[in-house]
Amino acid sequence: MPNLFTLVLQIAVVLAVCRLVGELFRKIHQPRVVGEMFAGIMLGPSLLGWLAPHFSSYLFPTSSLGFLNALSQVGVVVFMFLVGLGINPRELKKQGHAAVLTSHVSITAPFVLAAFLSLYLYPRLSDDSVAFTNFALFMGAAMSITAFPVLARILAERNMLGSRLGTVAIACAAVDDVTGWCILAYIVVLIRSAHSSTSIWTTIGGIVVFGLVMIYGVRRLLRGYERVYKAKGELSENLMALMLLLVLVSALCTEYLGIHLLFGAFLMGAIMPKQRHFVRYVLDRFETITVTLLLPLFFAFTGLRTNIGLVKGPEMWMYCGLIILVATVGKLGGSTLASWLTGMPLREAAGLGTLMNTRGLMELVILNIGLDIGVISPALFSMMVIMALVTTFMTTPVLALICPKEFLAREPEKVVARPATPPISLHDGESQVA
C-alpha cells in the first residue's frame, strides 16, 4: 500500500515548486512549461538530491516512485489525447509548398545527422544489449520532434498565430509530431517484439487492423459528439465520461498490441471531430486538472530520473555538446534552408527554423519511453534532457532577436491560407492561457 501522507506531500511540493518556477520563467518571457521542466530537474538528484540528500530521500523514497509515476502517466495519456485533438489534418493541406518541403526537411535533416552521430556515440554510450539500428532510429526520432504545443503557445504570446510564419510553423510542427510518433512506434514494436513470443508480423498486423478500425469505423461514430454539441451547445457528464473511457480503451489497445499507451491516446484525439468550438469546449473540460496537477508530476518524475551528475568530465560534456549541436543544426538549420529555398525571406526563414527547434514536453515524453524500453542509458537520457531544455529555452530569445515585433508588424501580405486559430492553450503545460 502506498504511504498516502508521502504521496500527498510529494504532490503538494511538486505543484508548489512547478508553479513558482513557472511564474519566474514567465517573468523572463519564457513559456511556463519551460520553467516547469526546469523545476522537475531541480527536484531530482541533479539539485535537491545533491544539496539535501536526506530530505530528498525522505520526500521521494524509492518505494513511492511507482505511485508517482502511475499518476503522472495518467496525466500524459490525457495530454496526448488533447495534443491529437489539436491537430487538424485538413488544415495541414492548406499551408502551401513551404510547409510541405520544410516539414519534410525538418524531419529528415536532424534524423540523418543523428544517425551519423550515433555511429560515434553508440560504442561510447551504449552496449550490445541494444542493437545499433534501434539506437540510431531512436536518436533520429528524438532529435526530429518539435514541441507543437510549446510552439503554439510562443506564437500566441507574440500574436503570430495568424501570420505567414505562424501558420507555416504550426503546420510543420504538426506534421513533425505525427511523423516522429510513427517512427517511434516502429522502434517500440521492434524492441518489444524481440522480447515477446508474439511474431512481429502478428503485432504489425494487429496494429494495422486497429488503425483501420479507428480511422474508418470509430471516427464516424465520434461525429455524434459534434452533432450533440451543435444541437445543445454542450456535452453531458455521461458523454464526457464516455469520451475519457474511449481514450483509455484506445490507449490499452495500443499497449496490448505492443506499442505504448500514449499512441492510442494520441490517435483517439487525432480522429475526434475538429469543429473549432467543439475542440475548444473539450479542451476547457480536460485541460485544467491535466496541466496544473498531473503534468507537473510527470516533470518531477522525469527530473527524478535525470541525474546531471552522470555527465562527468570533459569527455561526457563534449558528447552532450555534440548532441545539442547536431540537434540544433539539423532542426534549425534544415528548416531555415528549406523554407528559404521555397521563397520565404531569409530572416523569416530563420524565425521558422528557430520555432521548429523547440522540443519541450514532447521530447521528455519520447525520452522517457526510450529509457523505459532500454534503448538509451540513464547517462544518455540525462544528456538528451539537457538538449531538450537548451533548445526549448533558446527559442524565445532567439526568435525575439531574429523576428522582433517591429519586423512582424511590417510582414508582407500572407501567402498561405490562414487556418482557424488553433485552440491549443493547454499544450504548453499552462492552463487557461488562450
C-alpha positions as CSV (number, residue, x, y, z in Angstrom):
1,M,0.0,0.0,0.0
2,P,1.3,3.5,-0.8
3,N,2.1,5.9,2.1
4,L,-0.7,8.4,1.4
5,F,1.0,11.1,3.5
6,T,4.2,10.8,1.4
7,L,2.2,10.8,-1.8
8,V,0.1,13.8,-1.0
9,L,3.2,15.6,0.3
10,Q,5.0,14.9,-3.0
11,I,2.1,16.2,-5.0
12,A,1.9,19.4,-2.9
13,V,5.6,20.1,-3.1
14,V,5.8,19.4,-6.9
15,L,2.7,21.6,-7.6
16,A,4.1,24.5,-5.5
17,V,7.6,24.3,-7.0
18,C,6.4,24.0,-10.6
19,R,4.0,26.9,-10.3
20,L,6.6,29.1,-8.6
21,V,9.4,28.3,-11.1
22,G,6.9,28.6,-13.9
23,E,5.9,32.1,-12.8
24,L,9.6,33.1,-12.5
25,F,10.2,31.9,-16.1
26,R,7.2,33.9,-17.3
27,K,8.9,37.0,-15.9
28,I,11.8,36.4,-18.3
29,H,9.3,35.9,-21.2
30,Q,9.6,32.1,-21.3
31,P,6.5,29.8,-21.6
32,R,5.6,28.4,-18.2
33,V,6.2,24.9,-19.3
34,V,9.9,25.6,-19.7
35,G,10.0,26.7,-16.0
36,E,8.1,23.6,-15.0
37,M,10.6,21.4,-16.9
38,F,13.4,23.1,-15.0
39,A,11.5,22.6,-11.8
40,G,11.3,18.9,-12.4
41,I,15.1,18.7,-12.8
42,M,15.6,20.8,-9.6
43,L,13.5,18.3,-7.6
44,G,15.7,15.4,-8.7
45,P,19.2,14.2,-7.9
46,S,20.7,16.9,-10.1
47,L,19.9,19.6,-7.5
48,L,17.7,18.7,-4.5
49,G,19.4,15.2,-4.2
50,W,22.8,16.9,-4.4
51,L,22.1,19.8,-1.9
52,A,19.9,17.9,0.6
53,P,20.2,14.1,0.0
54,H,18.5,13.2,3.3
55,F,15.5,15.4,2.6
56,S,15.3,14.2,-1.0
57,S,15.3,10.6,0.1
58,Y,12.5,11.4,2.7
59,L,10.4,13.3,0.2
60,F,10.9,10.9,-2.7
61,P,11.7,7.4,-1.3
62,T,12.3,4.8,-3.9
63,S,9.3,2.8,-2.8
64,S,6.9,5.7,-3.6
65,L,8.1,6.4,-7.1
66,G,5.9,3.8,-8.7
67,F,2.8,5.6,-7.5
68,L,4.1,9.0,-8.6
69,N,4.8,7.6,-12.0
70,A,1.4,6.0,-12.3
71,L,-0.4,9.3,-11.6
72,S,1.9,11.2,-14.0
73,Q,1.3,8.6,-16.8
74,V,-2.5,9.2,-16.5
75,G,-1.8,12.9,-17.0
76,V,0.4,12.2,-20.0
77,V,-2.3,9.9,-21.6
78,V,-4.9,12.6,-21.3
79,F,-2.4,15.2,-22.5
80,M,-1.6,13.1,-25.6
81,F,-5.3,12.8,-26.4
82,L,-5.5,16.6,-26.3
83,V,-2.4,17.0,-28.5
84,G,-4.1,14.8,-31.1
85,L,-7.3,16.7,-30.7
86,G,-5.5,20.0,-31.5
87,I,-4.1,18.6,-34.8
88,N,-6.4,19.1,-37.8
89,P,-5.2,17.2,-40.8
90,R,-7.4,19.2,-43.2
91,E,-5.7,22.4,-42.2
92,L,-2.2,20.9,-42.9
93,K,-3.2,20.7,-46.6
94,K,-3.8,24.5,-46.8
95,Q,-0.3,25.7,-45.9
96,G,1.3,25.5,-49.3
97,H,4.6,24.4,-50.7
98,A,6.7,26.0,-48.0
99,A,5.1,23.9,-45.2
100,V,5.3,20.7,-47.2
101,L,9.0,21.0,-48.0
102,T,10.0,22.5,-44.7
103,S,8.2,19.8,-42.6
104,H,9.9,17.0,-44.6
105,V,13.4,18.6,-44.4
106,S,12.9,19.5,-40.7
107,I,12.4,15.8,-40.0
108,T,15.0,14.3,-42.5
109,A,17.9,16.6,-41.7
110,P,18.1,16.0,-37.9
111,F,17.3,12.4,-38.4
112,V,20.2,11.8,-40.8
113,L,22.6,13.9,-38.7
114,A,21.5,12.0,-35.6
115,A,22.1,8.7,-37.4
116,F,25.7,9.7,-38.2
117,L,26.2,11.0,-34.7
118,S,25.0,7.5,-33.5
119,L,28.0,5.9,-35.2
120,Y,30.2,7.9,-32.8
121,L,28.1,7.7,-29.7
122,Y,26.9,4.1,-29.8
123,P,30.3,2.4,-28.8
124,R,30.8,5.1,-26.1
125,L,27.3,5.4,-24.6
126,S,25.6,2.1,-25.3
127,D,26.4,-1.6,-25.4
128,D,25.5,-4.9,-27.2
129,S,22.2,-5.2,-25.3
130,V,20.8,-2.5,-27.7
131,A,21.0,-3.1,-31.4
132,F,22.7,-0.2,-33.3
133,T,19.8,0.1,-35.7
134,N,17.4,0.6,-32.8
135,F,19.7,3.1,-31.1
136,A,20.2,5.1,-34.3
137,L,16.5,5.1,-35.1
138,F,15.6,6.3,-31.6
139,M,18.2,9.1,-31.7
140,G,16.9,10.2,-35.1
141,A,13.3,10.2,-33.9
142,A,14.1,12.0,-30.6
143,M,16.0,14.8,-32.5
144,S,13.4,15.2,-35.2
145,I,10.5,16.0,-32.8
146,T,9.1,19.5,-32.5
147,A,7.0,20.6,-29.5
148,F,3.8,21.5,-31.3
149,P,2.2,22.6,-28.0
150,V,5.0,24.9,-26.8
151,L,5.5,26.3,-30.2
152,A,1.8,27.2,-30.4
153,R,2.0,29.0,-27.1
154,I,5.0,31.0,-28.1
155,L,3.2,32.1,-31.3
156,A,0.1,33.0,-29.3
157,E,2.1,35.1,-26.8
158,R,3.7,37.0,-29.7
159,N,0.4,37.4,-31.6
160,M,1.8,35.4,-34.5
161,L,-0.7,32.6,-34.9
162,G,-2.4,34.3,-37.9
163,S,0.8,35.4,-39.6
164,R,2.5,33.6,-42.5
165,L,5.3,32.5,-40.2
166,G,2.8,31.3,-37.6
167,T,0.6,29.3,-40.0
168,V,3.6,27.6,-41.7
169,A,5.2,26.8,-38.3
170,I,2.0,25.3,-36.9
171,A,1.6,23.1,-40.0
172,C,5.2,21.9,-40.0
173,A,5.2,21.2,-36.3
174,A,2.0,19.1,-36.5
175,V,3.5,17.1,-39.4
176,D,6.7,16.6,-37.4
177,D,4.8,15.3,-34.4
178,V,2.8,12.8,-36.3
179,T,5.8,11.5,-38.3
180,G,8.0,11.4,-35.2
181,W,5.5,9.4,-33.3
182,C,5.1,7.0,-36.2
183,I,8.8,6.4,-36.3
184,L,8.9,5.9,-32.5
185,A,6.0,3.4,-32.7
186,Y,8.0,1.4,-35.2
187,I,11.1,1.4,-32.9
188,V,9.0,0.3,-29.9
189,V,7.4,-2.5,-31.8
190,L,10.8,-3.7,-33.0
191,I,12.3,-3.7,-29.5
192,R,9.3,-5.2,-27.7
193,S,8.7,-7.9,-30.3
194,A,12.3,-9.1,-29.7
195,H,11.4,-9.9,-26.1
196,S,7.9,-11.3,-26.9
197,S,6.7,-14.7,-28.0
198,T,4.4,-13.0,-30.5
199,S,5.7,-12.6,-34.1
200,I,6.5,-9.1,-35.2
201,W,4.2,-9.6,-38.2
202,T,1.3,-10.6,-35.9
203,T,2.0,-7.4,-34.0
204,I,2.1,-5.2,-37.1
205,G,-1.0,-6.9,-38.5
206,G,-2.9,-6.1,-35.3
207,I,-1.7,-2.5,-35.3
208,V,-2.8,-2.1,-38.9
209,V,-6.3,-3.6,-38.2
210,F,-6.6,-1.4,-35.1
211,G,-5.7,1.7,-37.1
212,L,-8.2,1.0,-39.8
213,V,-11.0,0.3,-37.3
214,M,-10.2,3.6,-35.6
215,I,-10.0,5.7,-38.7
216,Y,-12.8,4.2,-40.8
217,G,-15.1,3.0,-38.0
218,V,-14.7,4.7,-34.7
219,R,-14.2,8.2,-36.3
220,R,-17.6,8.0,-37.9
221,L,-19.3,7.2,-34.6
222,L,-17.5,10.1,-32.9
223,R,-19.3,12.5,-35.2
224,G,-22.2,12.0,-32.9
225,Y,-20.4,14.1,-30.4
226,E,-20.2,17.0,-32.8
227,R,-23.9,16.7,-33.6
228,V,-24.9,16.7,-29.9
229,Y,-22.7,19.7,-29.3
230,K,-24.2,21.6,-32.2
231,A,-27.7,20.8,-31.0
232,K,-27.3,21.6,-27.3
233,G,-24.1,23.7,-27.1
234,E,-22.7,21.3,-24.5
235,L,-22.0,17.7,-23.7
236,S,-23.4,15.9,-20.7
237,E,-21.3,14.4,-18.0
238,N,-22.1,10.9,-19.3
239,L,-20.8,11.8,-22.7
240,M,-17.6,13.3,-21.3
241,A,-17.1,10.2,-19.2
242,L,-17.6,8.0,-22.3
243,M,-15.1,10.1,-24.2
244,L,-12.5,9.6,-21.5
245,L,-13.3,5.9,-21.4
246,L,-12.7,5.7,-25.2
247,V,-9.3,7.4,-24.7
248,L,-8.4,4.8,-22.0
249,V,-9.6,1.9,-24.1
250,S,-7.7,3.1,-27.1
251,A,-4.6,3.5,-25.0
252,L,-5.0,0.0,-23.6
253,C,-5.4,-1.4,-27.1
254,T,-2.1,0.0,-28.3
255,E,-0.3,-1.1,-25.1
256,Y,-1.7,-4.6,-25.6
257,L,-0.6,-4.6,-29.3
258,G,3.0,-3.8,-28.2
259,I,3.3,-0.1,-28.9
260,H,2.6,2.2,-26.0
261,L,-0.3,3.6,-24.1
262,L,0.4,7.1,-25.5
263,F,-0.1,6.2,-29.1
264,G,-3.6,5.1,-28.6
265,A,-4.5,8.2,-26.7
266,F,-2.9,10.4,-29.4
267,L,-4.8,8.5,-32.2
268,M,-8.1,8.9,-30.4
269,G,-7.5,12.7,-30.2
270,A,-6.5,12.8,-33.9
271,I,-9.7,11.2,-35.1
272,M,-12.1,13.3,-32.9
273,P,-14.3,15.9,-34.7
274,K,-12.3,19.1,-35.5
275,Q,-15.0,21.8,-35.4
276,R,-13.3,24.7,-33.7
277,H,-15.8,25.4,-31.0
278,F,-16.2,21.7,-30.2
279,V,-12.5,21.3,-29.8
280,R,-12.3,24.4,-27.6
281,Y,-15.1,23.0,-25.4
282,V,-13.4,19.7,-24.9
283,L,-10.1,21.3,-24.1
284,D,-11.7,23.5,-21.5
285,R,-13.2,20.5,-19.8
286,F,-9.9,18.5,-19.6
287,E,-7.0,20.9,-19.5
288,T,-7.1,22.5,-16.1
289,I,-6.6,19.3,-14.0
290,T,-4.3,17.8,-16.6
291,V,-1.9,20.7,-16.9
292,T,-2.0,22.2,-13.5
293,L,-1.7,18.9,-11.5
294,L,-0.9,15.8,-13.5
295,L,1.7,17.1,-15.9
296,P,3.9,18.7,-13.2
297,L,4.0,15.2,-11.6
298,F,5.4,14.0,-15.0
299,F,8.1,16.7,-14.9
300,A,9.0,15.8,-11.4
301,F,9.2,12.1,-12.3
302,T,11.4,12.9,-15.3
303,G,13.6,15.1,-13.0
304,L,14.0,12.2,-10.6
305,R,15.3,10.0,-13.5
306,T,17.6,12.7,-14.7
307,N,21.0,12.9,-13.0
308,I,23.2,15.6,-14.5
309,G,25.9,14.1,-12.2
310,L,26.2,11.2,-14.6
311,V,27.6,13.6,-17.2
312,K,31.0,13.5,-15.7
313,G,34.3,15.0,-17.1
314,P,35.1,16.9,-20.2
315,E,34.5,13.9,-22.5
316,M,30.9,13.4,-21.4
317,W,30.2,17.1,-21.6
318,M,31.7,17.0,-25.1
319,Y,29.2,14.3,-26.0
320,C,26.4,16.4,-24.6
321,G,27.6,19.4,-26.5
322,L,27.6,17.4,-29.7
323,I,24.1,16.2,-29.2
324,I,22.9,19.8,-28.7
325,L,24.9,21.0,-31.7
326,V,23.6,18.2,-34.0
327,A,20.0,18.7,-32.8
328,T,20.2,22.5,-33.4
329,V,22.0,22.3,-36.8
330,G,19.7,19.6,-38.1
331,K,16.4,21.2,-37.0
332,L,17.1,24.9,-37.1
333,G,19.5,24.8,-40.0
334,G,17.5,22.3,-42.1
335,S,14.2,24.2,-41.6
336,T,15.7,27.5,-42.3
337,L,17.3,26.3,-45.5
338,A,14.2,24.5,-46.8
339,S,11.9,27.5,-46.1
340,W,14.4,29.9,-47.7
341,L,14.6,27.8,-50.8
342,T,10.8,27.9,-51.2
343,G,11.0,31.7,-51.4
344,M,10.5,32.8,-47.8
345,P,12.7,35.8,-46.9
346,L,15.9,34.7,-45.1
347,R,15.0,36.4,-41.8
348,E,11.6,34.9,-41.7
349,A,13.0,31.5,-42.7
350,A,15.4,31.7,-39.7
351,G,12.5,32.5,-37.5
352,L,10.7,29.4,-38.7
353,G,13.9,27.3,-38.1
354,T,14.1,28.7,-34.6
355,L,10.5,27.8,-33.9
356,M,11.0,24.3,-35.3
357,N,13.9,23.7,-32.9
358,T,11.5,23.9,-29.9
359,R,11.3,20.4,-28.3
360,G,9.8,20.9,-24.8
361,L,7.4,18.4,-23.2
362,M,7.0,16.2,-26.3
363,E,10.8,15.4,-26.2
364,L,10.6,14.4,-22.5
365,V,7.7,12.1,-23.3
366,I,9.8,10.4,-26.0
367,L,12.9,10.2,-23.9
368,N,11.0,8.5,-21.0
369,I,9.7,5.9,-23.5
370,G,13.3,5.3,-24.7
371,L,14.5,4.9,-21.1
372,D,11.6,2.5,-20.3
373,I,12.3,0.2,-23.2
374,G,16.1,0.3,-22.6
375,V,17.2,1.8,-25.8
376,I,19.1,4.6,-24.1
377,S,21.1,4.6,-20.9
378,P,20.5,6.9,-17.9
379,A,23.6,9.0,-18.8
380,L,22.4,9.5,-22.4
381,F,18.9,10.1,-21.1
382,S,20.3,13.0,-18.9
383,M,22.2,14.4,-21.9
384,M,19.1,14.3,-24.1
385,V,17.0,16.0,-21.4
386,I,19.7,18.8,-21.2
387,M,19.4,19.1,-25.0
388,A,15.6,19.4,-24.7
389,L,15.9,22.1,-22.1
390,V,18.5,24.1,-24.0
391,T,16.8,24.0,-27.4
392,T,13.4,24.9,-25.8
393,F,14.8,27.7,-23.7
394,M,16.7,29.3,-26.6
395,T,13.6,29.6,-28.8
396,T,12.0,32.8,-27.3
397,P,15.2,34.9,-27.1
398,V,16.5,33.9,-30.5
399,L,13.1,34.4,-32.1
400,A,12.9,37.9,-30.5
401,L,16.3,38.7,-31.9
402,I,15.5,37.4,-35.4
403,C,11.9,38.5,-35.7
404,P,11.2,41.4,-33.4
405,K,7.7,42.7,-33.2
406,E,8.6,45.7,-35.4
407,F,9.6,43.2,-38.1
408,L,6.4,41.3,-37.8
409,A,4.4,44.5,-37.9
410,R,5.5,45.1,-41.5
411,E,5.3,41.5,-42.6
412,P,4.2,41.2,-46.2
413,E,0.8,40.0,-47.3
414,K,0.2,36.5,-46.3
415,V,0.8,33.9,-48.9
416,V,-0.8,30.9,-47.3
417,A,-4.3,30.3,-46.1
418,R,-5.0,31.4,-42.6
419,P,-6.3,28.5,-40.5
420,A,-8.8,28.8,-37.7
421,T,-6.8,29.8,-34.7
422,P,-5.8,26.5,-33.1
423,P,-7.4,26.1,-29.7
424,I,-4.3,24.8,-28.1
425,S,-3.9,26.8,-24.9
426,L,-3.2,23.8,-22.8
427,H,-0.3,22.4,-24.7
428,D,2.5,24.4,-23.1
429,G,1.6,23.0,-19.7
430,E,-0.3,26.0,-18.6
431,S,-4.0,26.1,-18.0
432,Q,-6.5,28.6,-19.4
433,V,-4.0,30.8,-21.2
434,A,-5.5,31.4,-24.6
